[in-house]
Amino acid sequence: MIRPGILAKYKRPIFIKPILTIIIIDHGGLLAVLVEILSAVLSGGAVTDDVSLTPKGGNGSSQTAIVIDIEHFMPMRRFKSRTKRMVDHLKSHPPLDPKHPVVLPGERSHKAGLTSRKEGVKLSKETIDALNRWLRKLGIRC
C-alpha cells in the first residue's frame, strides 16, 4: 500500500510494481499490454478476450482516467517545447505516399470533427429514413 502523498516527493517517474518493469523490458507489445492493464485490469473491467461483443448485460468495456501533473516533473514551457520538437521530428519524415502526409494519431479525426462542426454531419439516406421512422413511431414532429 502506498501512503497518500508519498509520490509527491519524487521529481521523476517511478515504478510502483515490479511487474510493470518486467513488461517494459520484455514485451514488444508494451503499449497494448500497458493500456490493457490500465484500462481493464485496474478499473475492474473485462480483460482481453473476456470482452463481449453482444449487447446482453453490457460488453465489459471499461475506462481509466489518469491525470498527470506535468509541472511536477518539469516546467510546462519546457514540456511544450520538447513535445513540439518531437512532433516536428515525427512529421519531418517523408511519407510513404506523397499524396498522404505524415499525421499523428488523432489528427484525422480532429480535422473531421472541425469539418463536421462547420458543414454539419453527413448522413446516408438509409440513416435519415430510419431516423424519420423513429420520429413517426415516437410521435415527434420537427
Secondary structure, 3 states (H helix, E strand, C coil): CCCCCHHHHCCCCCCCCHHHHHHHHHCCCHHHHHHHHHHHHCCCCCCHHHCCCCCCCCCCCCCCCCCCCHHHHCCHHHHHHHHHHHHHHHHCCCCCECCECCCCCCHHHHHHHHHHHHHCCCCCHHHHHHHHHHHHHHCCCC
